[in-house]
């Protein structure tokens, strides 16, 4: 597919935290449509994600630490230079720094909110400033989590940050509506990524987790990518301020009353 065959193919997309896991899957989904893509990470692209994506469409890698204002603004500015503008911003870069609550430090709290919340806000601010009246279907997609709705033990800082992302999506959607910028989120449940693989590899954990998910399996990054692609599309042109949970039914299910389950 040539880059100008369709409207979607000409889209210019920036995906933060795009070198692995959910971010890479989202970037891949856009690249498969012919969209021109920038991916980002705070470390070097040693895994060759950009080269992999370049086989599908135009791709650029920009290294920047989004937990800082300088890094967030630099990423957007450099993305604009290489793409000529950005139509879709995917705020995906995030991490888990929690410890047991009694041991949680100020540094861990700051690292969590600087990346998972402040980085999203600053990237969104810089993105909104470059959207022109000539652009159509400009949008921001934020990666949230079921942890923004349902808590996990000893995940206090992370859960709180993802709750903030949920309200950020709603507030930005209302704030940016007059500028014709839609803002939505994808809320993954448990997804198999480099971040979750160590815990899932513990004896018995994978089967125990899967047995509690209504659809009976742990999610994959591709499951989340499809939702992000939809929210950025013209088919979602009247959707804003929404968090689309992609969780296999986790949030829909209450505790079981069956003593044999």
Buried (B, 14 or more C-beta within 10 A) or exposed (E): EEEEEEEBBBBBBBBBBBBBBBBBBBBBBBBBBBBBBBBBBBEEBEBEBBEBBBEBBBBBBBBBBBBBBEBBBBBBEBBBEBBEBBBBBBBBBBBBBBEEEEEBEEEBBBBBBBBBBBBBBBBBBBBBEBBEEEBEBBBBBBBBBBBBBEBEEBBBBBBBBBBBBBEBBBEBBEEBEEEEBBBBBBBBBBBBBEBBEEEBEEEEEBEEBBEBBEEEBBBBBEBBBBBBBBBBBEEBEEBBBBBBBBBBEBEEEEEEEEEEE
